[in-house]
Amino acid sequence: MGITDAQVADLVERLSRDLRSTGMASYLHLVQSEILHARELFDYPNFYLDKNDPSRPERFEEKVVEDVQQDILDSMIVWPPCPRHPNHPLWYHDGNWVCEQEQVCIATVGALPGQRGRE
């Protein structure tokens, strides 16, 4: 079983919500771009994950979220900024945005709070 259209639509909606809530709507195009890239990779016949691997949807989400974040970080923008320490980003772990400095979950993907002055 591959990645379903419903899983893709859900991820696009949640990641797009995080971009909008943090004032980064101009980067929404990255979500579609990275979704297309990840689908090509995950649908490739010789991809290292078995199509029936139950962790496949989670690995797909991880790839898309981390690639979108990396694209933004490559632009010299801290995203998503940690609400506790705005000089460093939150990092994706198991469906959550995590402050690694304090090892605390800040929000699930799709539930980032708006940033002051950037909403």
N, C-alpha and C positions, 0 to 999 in steps of 0.2 A: 504494500500500500504506500503510495507516494504522498506528497504534500497535497492536501485538498485545497480547492478554491476557497472554501469557507475558512480554513486555517490561514490562508494568505490574506483574505479580506479582513479577518480579525486582527492580524498583526499590523497590517497597513493602518487600520483605524486607530489602534492603540499607540503605535509609534508616532503617527501623525498628530494625535492628541498631545503627546508629550512635547513635540516640536512647537505646536501652537501655544501651549500653556507656558512655555519658557521663552516666548518671543522669537522663535526661530522658524516661523512659517515660510520664510524665503528658502529654506532648505528642504521643503517637502518633496521636491523632485528627487532627492537622494533616496527616499524610501522606495519609490517605484524602480529606480535604477538598480538598487541593491537587491530588491525582490527578484527582478528579472535575472540578474546574475546568479543569485543563489538557486533559483529554480533550474536554470540551465545546468548548474553544477550538480544539484541533487537528482536531477533527471538523467544525468549522463550514465550510460550503461555500466561503465567501469568505476563509478564513484565508490569509495571505500565503505560506505554504509549500505547495508542490506536494505532493500525497499521495505521489508517487513520489520525492521528494527523499531521497537516501540519508542526509542529515544529520538527517532528521526525528526518529529515535529519540533521538539525542544532544541535539537541541534540546528535546525533550520532557523528558528527564531534567534538563537544565539548568534549565528553567522550574520543575519541581516542587521540586528541591533548593533552588534559590534562594528560592522562595516560602515553603517551610517554614522555612528559615533566617530570612527576613525577618520572618515571623510571630513567631518566638521573639525575635529582636532587638527587635522592637516592644514586647515585654514587659519590656524593659530587662535581658535576660539575654544574656550573651556566649555564643553557641553557634555551632559547637562551639569550645570554648576551645582556643587554641593551647597545646600542651604545653610549648613553649619560652618563650612570653610569654602567660601566662594573662589579661592585660588586654585582649587583642584576639582576635577570632575567626579561625578558619581560613576561607578562601574557596574556593568551588568553581571549578575550572578543568579542563575536559576530563576529567571523571570522577574527579577527585582533590580532596582537601582540601589546600590549600596555605597555608603561612605566607608571606604577602606581604612581611613585614618582611625575611625572609632569602631569599625566592624559592626555597623548597624544598618538595617534596611530602612531606606527613606520612603520608598514607594514601589509598587509593582509597575511594570511597564504599562503605560497608558494612564497612570494615576499621579504623574508628577504635579505638584502644586505650582501655581504661577509664581514667577519671580517678581519681586517688587521692582517697579520701574520698567519692567519688560513685558507686562501682561498685555 
